[in-house]
Amino acid sequence: MTRRPSDDATRRRFLKAGAGVGIGGLLAGCAGDGGGSTVETSEGGSTDAPTGTTEPAPATGTETGTGTETGTEESATDADGGRYSVTMEPVGTVEFDAVPETWVPYTADYADMGVALGQADGLSAIGVRARYGTHHYEELSGVSVDASELTQLWQDGTGKEVFYELDADVHLIDPNFVVNRLGWSESDVDEIRGNVAPFVGNTIFTRVYDWHDYRYYSLYEAFEKVAEVFRERERYEAFASYHDEVLATVEEALPAERPDIAVLYPAEIPPETFYPYLVGEGGQSKQWRDLGVGDALARNGITDAQAGGGTVDFETLLDIDPDAIVVRIQGETSEEYFQENVVSHLEDHEVASELTAVREDRVIYGGLTYQGPIIHLFQLEHAARELYPDAFGDEPLFDRDRVSAIVNGEF
C-alpha cells in the first residue's frame, strides 16, 4: 500500500535506526515455512504445532537478573530526558527523541516485559492473544491487561496494513522474526520501520533457528534493553534484584537429586503424538534451568521440533522413559481440563500407562512458551511445586505484593 503523507512526522517518537547497520545484511537466513496447525482447548486457548510461519524452542546455562554477557553494545541517554539511543542486535542503534507511548510486541515475552515496566496502558497489540498469559496478572494488585482488547496481529498471516493502522511508537519485535517466521520481505521491514516506527527486539524464546546467527540475549538482558527503550532503569533494577532473591531461595531449597524431564507439546488433544522441546538456553526454558533439571530428550538424541525434528509417540517415550513429563499447552488451562484431557488419557492408554512418569503421577502442566519477568515467576513457582513438592509445598514462591509494587512504581 502507499503510505499516507507523513504530516505526523514531528509526532513520531524515533529518529533513525541502525546507524551504519544495513537491515539487508542482518536478515540473512531461511525463508518462511509453510502453515502451522492449531489444537483448540476447551478453555478457548490454542496450542500451536511448532511447524509453520506462526511462532515457536531451546540449549543450558544459568541466568541472573543483573548479569550481562560480554559485548560492545552501549545505550546512550542525555541528561535532560530528551534524545537518547538504544543499541540491540540485530537492528543496531535506534535513536528516540521521546519515550514511546504506544508499543507493539509480537511475542508475549516482550509484552510481559513492557507490563513489568509499568507500560501496560501503551500496549496495543499482540501476535496471538491465546499465547499471552494475562490471567497471571489477576493475582497482582493494580496490574491488568485485557487481551480481548488487544489487536491480534496474526490473521491467517500478518500483513503490513495492521502496523499502519496501529501506528505505534515502537515495535518490540526482532525484524528477522517477521522475515523468517512470518514471511515478510526485507523491503517490508524497511517500509514499516521508515514509515511507522522502528523495530527493537531479538528472538529470545528459542535458540534453535538457523537464521539466528547474531547475538542472543537472555530473558533479563532483553528485559534490560526494553527498560532502556522506556527509560525505566530503576524499575528494571528493582525487578532484577527481586528475581535474584527468588532464585537464591530456590537454589537453597533444591534437592540434590534432580529429574530428567521431557518437555512436550501435544500434536492433538487428547494426545497421541507430541512435538519435542529441548531444555535449552531460550527464554521459554528458563524455569527448567532454574530448577536444575536434566533433559531426557536431548540425552536420547531427539531433535527439537523447532529445529526440524518430527513428533514423538508413546513408544518412543517409553524407550526414553523420562522421570517426569512436562506437557506445554498455550492459553489459560485449568487443572480440570489438563487432568481430563491429558493425564487421564495417559493413565488409560495401553502404552502411555507404562511410562514411569505416568505411573508415579509426574505428568505436569508445562505452562506457556512466551514468558517475560512476571509470567516467569508464576511458571517457576508452578514448576517447582510440581517437580519438588517436598521442597516447595504449597506456599507461594514469591511475594505478589512485592511484584505488584514494582510494576506500579512503588519501590
URFEN-V154067 format. One record per residue. N is the residue number from 1. PHI is phi in whole degrees, -180 to 180 (999 if undefined). PSI is psi in radians with two decimals (NA if undefined). OMEGA is omega in whole degrees, 0 to 359 (none if undefined). Layout:
BEGIN
n->N phi->PHI psi->PSI omega->OMEGA
n->N phi->PHI psi->PSI omega->OMEGA
END
This chain:
BEGIN
n->1 phi->999 psi->2.89 omega->178
n->2 phi->-97 psi->2.22 omega->180
n->3 phi->-67 psi->2.37 omega->176
n->4 phi->-61 psi->2.75 omega->180
n->5 phi->-53 psi->2.48 omega->187
n->6 phi->-85 psi->1.01 omega->179
n->7 phi->-75 psi->-0.15 omega->176
n->8 phi->-101 psi->0.37 omega->185
n->9 phi->-62 psi->-0.59 omega->181
n->10 phi->-71 psi->-0.37 omega->179
n->11 phi->-80 psi->-0.48 omega->186
n->12 phi->-57 psi->2.32 omega->190
n->13 phi->-97 psi->0.58 omega->171
n->14 phi->-145 psi->2.84 omega->180
n->15 phi->-112 psi->-0.97 omega->180
n->16 phi->-158 psi->2.80 omega->182
n->17 phi->-126 psi->2.63 omega->170
n->18 phi->63 psi->0.99 omega->178
n->19 phi->-59 psi->1.93 omega->180
n->20 phi->78 psi->0.15 omega->183
n->21 phi->-120 psi->1.99 omega->178
n->22 phi->-84 psi->2.28 omega->182
n->23 phi->-66 psi->-0.52 omega->181
n->24 phi->-60 psi->-0.75 omega->181
n->25 phi->-70 psi->-0.33 omega->182
n->26 phi->-93 psi->-0.20 omega->185
n->27 phi->-101 psi->0.35 omega->177
n->28 phi->-67 psi->2.56 omega->180
n->29 phi->147 psi->-3.03 omega->184
n->30 phi->-72 psi->2.73 omega->175
n->31 phi->-77 psi->2.96 omega->180
n->32 phi->-62 psi->2.61 omega->180
n->33 phi->-83 psi->-3.02 omega->174
n->34 phi->-80 psi->-3.13 omega->185
n->35 phi->-71 psi->2.61 omega->179
n->36 phi->-95 psi->3.11 omega->179
n->37 phi->-120 psi->2.80 omega->185
n->38 phi->-132 psi->2.43 omega->175
n->39 phi->-111 psi->2.03 omega->180
n->40 phi->-80 psi->2.50 omega->176
n->41 phi->-110 psi->2.86 omega->181
n->42 phi->-69 psi->-0.22 omega->181
n->43 phi->-88 psi->0.04 omega->179
n->44 phi->88 psi->0.02 omega->176
n->45 phi->-92 psi->-2.93 omega->178
n->46 phi->-152 psi->2.73 omega->173
n->47 phi->-118 psi->2.40 omega->184
n->48 phi->-107 psi->2.25 omega->169
n->49 phi->-65 psi->2.34 omega->187
n->50 phi->-78 psi->0.40 omega->171
n->51 phi->-100 psi->2.39 omega->172
n->52 phi->121 psi->-3.06 omega->187
n->53 phi->-91 psi->0.09 omega->176
n->54 phi->-76 psi->-1.94 omega->177
n->55 phi->-140 psi->-2.22 omega->221
n->56 phi->8 psi->NA omega->none
n->57 phi->999 psi->-2.25 omega->207
n->58 phi->-162 psi->NA omega->none
n->59 phi->999 psi->0.56 omega->16
n->60 phi->-156 psi->2.74 omega->178
n->61 phi->153 psi->3.01 omega->177
n->62 phi->-116 psi->2.81 omega->186
n->63 phi->-148 psi->2.37 omega->174
n->64 phi->-120 psi->2.81 omega->183
n->65 phi->-66 psi->-0.64 omega->187
n->66 phi->-99 psi->-0.14 omega->180
n->67 phi->-75 psi->2.60 omega->178
n->68 phi->-134 psi->2.67 omega->177
n->69 phi->-82 psi->2.78 omega->177
n->70 phi->-68 psi->2.37 omega->180
n->71 phi->-172 psi->3.06 omega->183
n->72 phi->-108 psi->0.08 omega->185
n->73 phi->-72 psi->2.47 omega->173
n->74 phi->-137 psi->2.59 omega->175
n->75 phi->-119 psi->2.22 omega->185
n->76 phi->-104 psi->2.43 omega->173
n->77 phi->-134 psi->2.62 omega->176
n->78 phi->-94 psi->2.88 omega->189
n->79 phi->-74 psi->-0.43 omega->187
n->80 phi->-94 psi->0.14 omega->177
n->81 phi->82 psi->0.21 omega->180
n->82 phi->-94 psi->-2.09 omega->185
n->83 phi->-64 psi->2.41 omega->178
n->84 phi->-154 psi->2.96 omega->182
n->85 phi->-136 psi->2.70 omega->177
n->86 phi->-131 psi->2.32 omega->180
n->87 phi->-116 psi->2.17 omega->180
n->88 phi->-152 psi->2.29 omega->175
n->89 phi->-72 psi->2.54 omega->7
n->90 phi->-94 psi->0.09 omega->188
n->91 phi->-87 psi->-0.26 omega->183
n->92 phi->85 psi->-2.48 omega->184
n->93 phi->-97 psi->2.26 omega->176
n->94 phi->-117 psi->2.26 omega->181
n->95 phi->-104 psi->2.41 omega->179
n->96 phi->-121 psi->2.55 omega->173
n->97 phi->-106 psi->-0.03 omega->174
n->98 phi->-164 psi->2.78 omega->180
n->99 phi->-68 psi->2.30 omega->178
n->100 phi->-57 psi->2.38 omega->177
n->101 phi->-98 psi->-0.64 omega->178
n->102 phi->-118 psi->2.50 omega->187
n->103 phi->-149 psi->2.65 omega->184
n->104 phi->-133 psi->2.07 omega->168
n->105 phi->-97 psi->2.97 omega->169
n->106 phi->-106 psi->-0.88 omega->180
n->107 phi->-95 psi->2.65 omega->189
n->108 phi->-74 psi->-0.20 omega->174
n->109 phi->-64 psi->-0.75 omega->178
n->110 phi->-73 psi->-0.57 omega->175
n->111 phi->-60 psi->-0.77 omega->181
n->112 phi->-65 psi->-0.61 omega->177
n->113 phi->-62 psi->-0.81 omega->181
n->114 phi->-62 psi->-0.72 omega->178
n->115 phi->-63 psi->-0.75 omega->179
n->116 phi->-60 psi->-0.45 omega->180
n->117 phi->-92 psi->0.20 omega->176
n->118 phi->80 psi->0.38 omega->186
n->119 phi->-108 psi->0.39 omega->185
n->120 phi->-58 psi->-0.62 omega->184
n->121 phi->-63 psi->-0.46 omega->182
n->122 phi->-91 psi->-0.09 omega->181
n->123 phi->-74 psi->2.16 omega->186
n->124 phi->-119 psi->-0.20 omega->184
n->125 phi->-160 psi->2.91 omega->177
n->126 phi->-153 psi->2.68 omega->181
n->127 phi->-58 psi->-1.03 omega->178
n->128 phi->-136 psi->2.11 omega->185
n->129 phi->-59 psi->-0.72 omega->186
n->130 phi->-65 psi->-0.28 omega->181
n->131 phi->-95 psi->0.11 omega->181
n->132 phi->-109 psi->2.00 omega->186
n->133 phi->-80 psi->1.03 omega->181
n->134 phi->-66 psi->-0.31 omega->179
n->135 phi->-62 psi->-0.43 omega->178
n->136 phi->-64 psi->-0.52 omega->182
n->137 phi->-66 psi->-0.31 omega->181
n->138 phi->-62 psi->-0.37 omega->179
n->139 phi->-89 psi->0.03 omega->183
n->140 phi->-114 psi->2.22 omega->181
n->141 phi->-70 psi->2.24 omega->176
n->142 phi->77 psi->0.21 omega->180
n->143 phi->-124 psi->2.13 omega->179
n->144 phi->-160 psi->2.59 omega->173
n->145 phi->-141 psi->2.18 omega->176
n->146 phi->-92 psi->1.76 omega->184
n->147 phi->-61 psi->-0.50 omega->181
n->148 phi->-66 psi->-0.33 omega->180
n->149 phi->-92 psi->-0.10 omega->179
n->150 phi->-85 psi->2.40 omega->173
n->151 phi->-66 psi->2.28 omega->177
n->152 phi->-89 psi->2.08 omega->184
n->153 phi->-73 psi->-0.55 omega->181
n->154 phi->-87 psi->2.01 omega->177
n->155 phi->-136 psi->1.33 omega->188
n->156 phi->55 psi->0.67 omega->185
n->157 phi->129 psi->2.91 omega->178
n->158 phi->-128 psi->1.93 omega->181
n->159 phi->-96 psi->3.09 omega->182
n->160 phi->-77 psi->-0.50 omega->187
n->161 phi->-56 psi->-0.70 omega->183
n->162 phi->-64 psi->-0.51 omega->179
n->163 phi->-71 psi->-0.62 omega->174
n->164 phi->-65 psi->-0.73 omega->182
n->165 phi->-65 psi->-0.71 omega->180
n->166 phi->-70 psi->-0.66 omega->177
n->167 phi->51 psi->0.85 omega->183
n->168 phi->-74 psi->2.89 omega->179
n->169 phi->-86 psi->-0.37 omega->177
n->170 phi->-159 psi->2.57 omega->175
n->171 phi->-111 psi->1.96 omega->179
n->172 phi->-86 psi->1.21 omega->187
n->173 phi->-141 psi->2.40 omega->172
n->174 phi->-72 psi->2.06 omega->181
n->175 phi->-62 psi->-0.49 omega->177
n->176 phi->-66 psi->-0.49 omega->178
n->177 phi->-65 psi->-0.78 omega->183
n->178 phi->-71 psi->-0.44 omega->176
n->179 phi->-77 psi->-0.88 omega->188
n->180 phi->-87 psi->-0.36 omega->180
n->181 phi->-112 psi->-0.46 omega->183
n->182 phi->-109 psi->-0.10 omega->173
n->183 phi->84 psi->0.26 omega->176
n->184 phi->-73 psi->2.82 omega->171
n->185 phi->-96 psi->2.90 omega->177
n->186 phi->-63 psi->-0.62 omega->179
n->187 phi->-68 psi->-0.53 omega->174
n->188 phi->-62 psi->-0.80 omega->179
n->189 phi->-61 psi->-0.82 omega->180
n->190 phi->-60 psi->-0.68 omega->181
n->191 phi->-63 psi->-0.87 omega->182
n->192 phi->-69 psi->-0.66 omega->178
n->193 phi->-64 psi->-0.70 omega->182
n->194 phi->-80 psi->-0.60 omega->186
n->195 phi->-98 psi->-0.36 omega->183
n->196 phi->-118 psi->-1.24 omega->184
n->197 phi->-166 psi->2.81 omega->182
n->198 phi->-74 psi->2.83 omega->171
n->199 phi->-100 psi->2.36 omega->172
n->200 phi->-138 psi->1.97 omega->181
n->201 phi->171 psi->2.84 omega->181
n->202 phi->-145 psi->2.30 omega->180
n->203 phi->-67 psi->1.92 omega->188
n->204 phi->-115 psi->-0.23 omega->187
n->205 phi->-71 psi->-0.35 omega->180
n->206 phi->-142 psi->2.79 omega->177
n->207 phi->-129 psi->0.58 omega->183
n->208 phi->-114 psi->-0.12 omega->181
n->209 phi->-70 psi->2.28 omega->184
n->210 phi->-71 psi->-0.32 omega->179
n->211 phi->-81 psi->-0.20 omega->181
n->212 phi->-87 psi->1.41 omega->183
n->213 phi->-107 psi->0.43 omega->178
n->214 phi->-122 psi->-3.13 omega->186
n->215 phi->-57 psi->2.41 omega->169
n->216 phi->-95 psi->2.72 omega->174
n->217 phi->-122 psi->2.50 omega->170
n->218 phi->-71 psi->2.98 omega->180
n->219 phi->-57 psi->-0.80 omega->183
n->220 phi->-77 psi->-0.43 omega->173
n->221 phi->-68 psi->-0.72 omega->176
n->222 phi->-66 psi->-0.70 omega->178
n->223 phi->-58 psi->-0.71 omega->179
n->224 phi->-64 psi->-0.69 omega->178
n->225 phi->-65 psi->-0.72 omega->177
n->226 phi->-63 psi->-0.65 omega->176
n->227 phi->-62 psi->-0.62 omega->177
n->228 phi->-68 psi->-0.66 omega->178
n->229 phi->-59 psi->-0.79 omega->183
n->230 phi->-92 psi->0.02 omega->181
n->231 phi->55 psi->0.89 omega->182
n->232 phi->-121 psi->0.87 omega->183
n->233 phi->-60 psi->-0.78 omega->183
n->234 phi->-66 psi->-0.72 omega->179
n->235 phi->-66 psi->-0.72 omega->176
n->236 phi->-60 psi->-0.82 omega->183
n->237 phi->-64 psi->-0.63 omega->177
n->238 phi->-65 psi->-0.73 omega->180
n->239 phi->-68 psi->-0.78 omega->180
n->240 phi->-62 psi->-0.69 omega->179
n->241 phi->-64 psi->-0.75 omega->180
n->242 phi->-68 psi->-0.66 omega->175
n->243 phi->-56 psi->-0.77 omega->180
n->244 phi->-65 psi->-0.64 omega->176
n->245 phi->-62 psi->-0.77 omega->180
n->246 phi->-63 psi->-0.78 omega->181
n->247 phi->-64 psi->-0.65 omega->178
n->248 phi->-63 psi->-0.71 omega->177
n->249 phi->-64 psi->-0.73 omega->179
n->250 phi->-62 psi->-0.83 omega->182
n->251 phi->-61 psi->-0.64 omega->179
n->252 phi->-66 psi->-0.56 omega->185
n->253 phi->-90 psi->-0.24 omega->185
n->254 phi->-65 psi->2.34 omega->176
n->255 phi->-73 psi->2.82 omega->181
n->256 phi->-68 psi->-0.59 omega->181
n->257 phi->-92 psi->2.11 omega->182
n->258 phi->-116 psi->2.51 omega->182
n->259 phi->-80 psi->2.72 omega->166
n->260 phi->-92 psi->2.13 omega->185
n->261 phi->-111 psi->2.81 omega->172
n->262 phi->-122 psi->2.02 omega->178
n->263 phi->-91 psi->2.13 omega->188
n->264 phi->-131 psi->2.64 omega->180
n->265 phi->-124 psi->2.04 omega->186
n->266 phi->-62 psi->2.35 omega->174
n->267 phi->-79 psi->-0.33 omega->177
n->268 phi->-159 psi->2.88 omega->178
n->269 phi->-125 psi->2.18 omega->354
n->270 phi->-64 psi->2.64 omega->188
n->271 phi->-80 psi->2.45 omega->169
n->272 phi->-120 psi->-0.49 omega->176
n->273 phi->-136 psi->2.82 omega->184
n->274 phi->-139 psi->2.65 omega->168
n->275 phi->-89 psi->2.21 omega->181
n->276 phi->-85 psi->2.39 omega->175
n->277 phi->-120 psi->2.12 omega->178
n->278 phi->-80 psi->2.64 omega->177
n->279 phi->-82 psi->1.67 omega->184
n->280 phi->-118 psi->-2.79 omega->186
n->281 phi->-87 psi->-0.07 omega->180
n->282 phi->-67 psi->2.81 omega->182
n->283 phi->-60 psi->-0.50 omega->182
n->284 phi->-66 psi->-0.33 omega->183
n->285 phi->-106 psi->0.12 omega->188
n->286 phi->-57 psi->-0.75 omega->182
n->287 phi->-64 psi->-0.58 omega->180
n->288 phi->-72 psi->-0.67 omega->175
n->289 phi->-64 psi->-0.72 omega->179
n->290 phi->-59 psi->-0.52 omega->183
n->291 phi->-96 psi->0.09 omega->170
n->292 phi->67 psi->0.50 omega->183
n->293 phi->-77 psi->2.85 omega->169
n->294 phi->-97 psi->2.82 omega->181
n->295 phi->-109 psi->1.78 omega->182
n->296 phi->-65 psi->-0.58 omega->181
n->297 phi->-69 psi->-0.83 omega->181
n->298 phi->-62 psi->-0.68 omega->182
n->299 phi->-68 psi->-0.28 omega->179
n->300 phi->-111 psi->0.34 omega->172
n->301 phi->73 psi->0.37 omega->178
n->302 phi->-80 psi->2.37 omega->179
n->303 phi->-90 psi->2.36 omega->178
n->304 phi->-58 psi->2.40 omega->181
n->305 phi->-60 psi->-0.59 omega->181
n->306 phi->-76 psi->-0.18 omega->176
n->307 phi->-104 psi->0.28 omega->177
n->308 phi->101 psi->0.05 omega->178
n->309 phi->-72 psi->2.70 omega->179
n->310 phi->-90 psi->-2.92 omega->178
n->311 phi->-83 psi->2.83 omega->174
n->312 phi->-119 psi->2.51 omega->179
n->313 phi->-107 psi->-3.10 omega->184
n->314 phi->-68 psi->-0.54 omega->177
n->315 phi->-64 psi->-0.74 omega->177
n->316 phi->-64 psi->-0.75 omega->179
n->317 phi->-64 psi->-0.59 omega->179
n->318 phi->-67 psi->-0.63 omega->176
n->319 phi->-65 psi->-0.65 omega->180
n->320 phi->-79 psi->-0.75 omega->179
n->321 phi->48 psi->1.16 omega->181
n->322 phi->-66 psi->2.72 omega->178
n->323 phi->-66 psi->-0.61 omega->179
n->324 phi->-142 psi->2.56 omega->176
n->325 phi->-113 psi->2.18 omega->181
n->326 phi->-110 psi->2.03 omega->183
n->327 phi->-106 psi->2.00 omega->181
n->328 phi->-90 psi->2.30 omega->176
n->329 phi->-136 psi->2.29 omega->180
n->330 phi->-77 psi->2.72 omega->179
n->331 phi->84 psi->2.97 omega->178
n->332 phi->-71 psi->2.12 omega->185
n->333 phi->-124 psi->2.11 omega->182
n->334 phi->-76 psi->2.74 omega->176
n->335 phi->-61 psi->-0.67 omega->180
n->336 phi->-64 psi->-0.77 omega->179
n->337 phi->-62 psi->-0.79 omega->182
n->338 phi->-64 psi->-0.76 omega->180
n->339 phi->-64 psi->-0.77 omega->185
n->340 phi->-71 psi->-0.72 omega->189
n->341 phi->-98 psi->-0.27 omega->180
n->342 phi->-120 psi->-1.12 omega->187
n->343 phi->-62 psi->-0.89 omega->181
n->344 phi->-62 psi->-0.65 omega->178
n->345 phi->-62 psi->-0.76 omega->179
n->346 phi->-67 psi->-0.68 omega->180
n->347 phi->-65 psi->-0.54 omega->181
n->348 phi->-92 psi->-0.12 omega->185
n->349 phi->-80 psi->2.41 omega->184
n->350 phi->-59 psi->-0.73 omega->182
n->351 phi->-91 psi->-0.84 omega->184
n->352 phi->-59 psi->-0.57 omega->182
n->353 phi->-64 psi->-0.26 omega->179
n->354 phi->-87 psi->-0.19 omega->180
n->355 phi->-66 psi->2.44 omega->178
n->356 phi->-57 psi->-0.75 omega->182
n->357 phi->-62 psi->-0.60 omega->180
n->358 phi->-74 psi->-0.80 omega->181
n->359 phi->-64 psi->-0.55 omega->183
n->360 phi->-100 psi->0.26 omega->176
n->361 phi->57 psi->0.85 omega->179
n->362 phi->-124 psi->0.73 omega->169
n->363 phi->-101 psi->1.99 omega->189
n->364 phi->-125 psi->2.68 omega->176
n->365 phi->-72 psi->2.27 omega->187
n->366 phi->-98 psi->0.00 omega->175
n->367 phi->80 psi->-2.69 omega->188
n->368 phi->-104 psi->2.71 omega->177
n->369 phi->-70 psi->-0.75 omega->189
n->370 phi->-101 psi->2.03 omega->180
n->371 phi->-136 psi->2.23 omega->169
n->372 phi->-97 psi->-2.83 omega->187
n->373 phi->-65 psi->-0.58 omega->179
n->374 phi->-77 psi->-0.94 omega->182
n->375 phi->-61 psi->-0.60 omega->178
n->376 phi->-59 psi->-0.74 omega->181
n->377 phi->-62 psi->-0.73 omega->178
n->378 phi->-66 psi->-0.72 omega->182
n->379 phi->-73 psi->-0.57 omega->175
n->380 phi->-64 psi->-0.78 omega->179
n->381 phi->-60 psi->-0.82 omega->180
n->382 phi->-62 psi->-0.80 omega->181
n->383 phi->-64 psi->-0.72 omega->180
n->384 phi->-62 psi->-0.77 omega->179
n->385 phi->-64 psi->-0.69 omega->183
n->386 phi->-73 psi->-0.73 omega->183
n->387 phi->-81 psi->-0.62 omega->185
n->388 phi->-129 psi->1.14 omega->184
n->389 phi->-61 psi->-0.59 omega->180
n->390 phi->-69 psi->-0.53 omega->182
n->391 phi->-86 psi->-0.58 omega->188
n->392 phi->-116 psi->-0.35 omega->176
n->393 phi->54 psi->-2.53 omega->182
n->394 phi->-108 psi->0.06 omega->182
n->395 phi->-75 psi->2.57 omega->178
n->396 phi->-59 psi->2.43 omega->179
n->397 phi->-84 psi->-0.41 omega->180
n->398 phi->-141 psi->2.80 omega->185
n->399 phi->-88 psi->1.91 omega->180
n->400 phi->-60 psi->-0.69 omega->181
n->401 phi->-64 psi->-0.65 omega->180
n->402 phi->-66 psi->-0.76 omega->178
n->403 phi->-64 psi->-0.78 omega->178
n->404 phi->-57 psi->-0.77 omega->181
n->405 phi->-61 psi->-0.74 omega->179
n->406 phi->-63 psi->-0.84 omega->181
n->407 phi->-60 psi->-0.65 omega->182
n->408 phi->-85 psi->0.09 omega->176
n->409 phi->81 psi->0.32 omega->182
n->410 phi->-106 psi->1.43 omega->182
n->411 phi->-146 psi->NA omega->none
END
